[in-house]
């Protein structure tokens, strides 16, 4: 019996960004240089497949620095850490390597600069996300106020409305963030913003690709982890752009085939911490059920690359 036809639209860019690529390389190079085990504070990136494969190579993932021994290297995840964490690692004389994405570090530096200029900071981000905690932890308590929605702006209590700046998490919805910035500027006209948008190029590009494919597709599948902020935002962006069905899946085994029964076109993208092997797995799962044709929806070409820390490039 012939398979029914299905058109798959593949978003480009999708999957790994330069910051994720660098963070994974840092763990692999540390294992090569110092041998196993190497400790990693928090998941290096938010993807179970990646974390499990690094664990198999000898990485040990812990949530807090106190869980790691003094005599083994420790790596800080791509999301960034509060200032107190590397300070404690130095106190314990640990070998520590910072895998914080350079674009997150840029936000940390902005916060520091505003603080030195006497400004209180409003951070647009998600409470409890490690990137938000890491960024807020760059400064003393009370110096960074968190807002998650435009509605939060109305109840914000600031020290001096004339002495404010805002920063953002790098993995937010571009459209949602624009609405929050608008609310901040309306209430605090003197508020200073970043010289260049804090939301990273990879988050922006992946959202644009989803918006471009949305009019063509009956369903959208985003390959990514449930704790991945940028992956969850892609599902929301797809739903808002008109996708009748938008779903986050970690792997092909998570696809709800009954929910997409009878459809003729599906868009596939992947969050910035999802490897291409998982995209291939999902495409093959569709080929097993449909007669698939593939169209690439390319809205940007990414050539960004970040260097790994010098300590990993030096001989042991």
C-alpha positions, 0 to 999 in steps of 0.5 A, a space after each residue: 500500500 503506497 504511503 500518503 504524501 507529506 511535505 516536510 519544511 525544515 527550518 534553517 537555521 536550527 539546532 546548535 548555536 555557537 555558544 552551545 557548540 563551544 560549551 560541549 567542546 569545552 567538556 570534551 576537551 577537558 575530558 581529553 586533557 585531564 581525563 575522567 571524571 570532569 565535573 559540570 555544574 548544572 547541565 552544560 546545555 539543556 538537552 538530555 541526549 547531549 548530557 547523556 552522551 557527555 556523561 558516557 564520556 566521563 562528565 559528572 553533572 552536579 547542581 551545586 559546586 559543593 557536590 564537586 571534589 576539590 581535586 577534579 576540574 569543574 566546568 560552569 554551564 553555558 547559561 552562566 553562574 552567579 559571581 559567588 560560584 567562581 569565587 568559591 572555586 578559587 577559594 577551594 583552589 579548584 581547576 575551573 573552566 567557564 563555559 558561559 556563552 560569550 553573549 551571556 557574558 556580554 549581558 553580565 558585563 552590561 549589568 556590571 557597567 550600569 551598576 558602576 554608573 549607579 543605575 538599578 537594573 531591571 532584568 527581563 527574564 524567566 524566574 528560576 532559569 539558570 541564565 537569569 539566576 546567573 545574571 542577577 547573581 553578578 550584582 548585590 541583592 536588590 540591584 537587579 529586579 526581575 520582570 517576566 511580563 509586561 503586566 509586571 512592569 506596573 507593579 515594579 518598585 524601583 529606587 529612582 525612576 530616573 536611574 534605571 537600565 534594563 537587560 534581558 535573558 538571551 533566549 526570550 521571545 523577540 515579540 514578547 520582549 519588545 512588548 515588555 520593553 515598550 511597557 518599561 519605556 512608557 513607565 520609565 522614559 529615562 530607562 537605559 537599554 543595551 547598546 545592542 539587543 541582548 536576545 542572541 542572534 541564534 534565538 532571533 534567527 530560529 524564531 524568524 525561520 519558524 515565522 517564515 514557514 508558519 503559513 505553509 504548514 499544518 503542524 510544527 514540531 520543535 525538537 528540544 528539551 522541556 527546560 530549554 527556554 529558546 525551544 519553548 519560545 519556538 513553540 509559542 512563536 509557531 502557535 502565534 504565527 498560525 500553526 494549528 498544532 505546535 509541539 515540543 518533542 525531545 526525540 522521535 519517540 515523543 511524537 504524538 502521531 494521532 494528533 497529526 493524522 491526516 495532515 499534509 505539511 509539517 514544519 520541523 525546527 530544533 532549539 539551540 541546544 538540540 543536535 542535528 542527529 535528533 532532527 535526522 531521527 525525526 525526519 526518518 520517523 516521518 519517512 517510515 510513515 509518509 512519502 516525504 518531500 523536503 523543502 528548506 526554509 532558510 532565513 539566515 546563514 550563521 557563521 558565528 564561532 566562539 573560541 574555547 578558553 586558552 587553558 584548554 588549548 595549552 598542553 597539560 
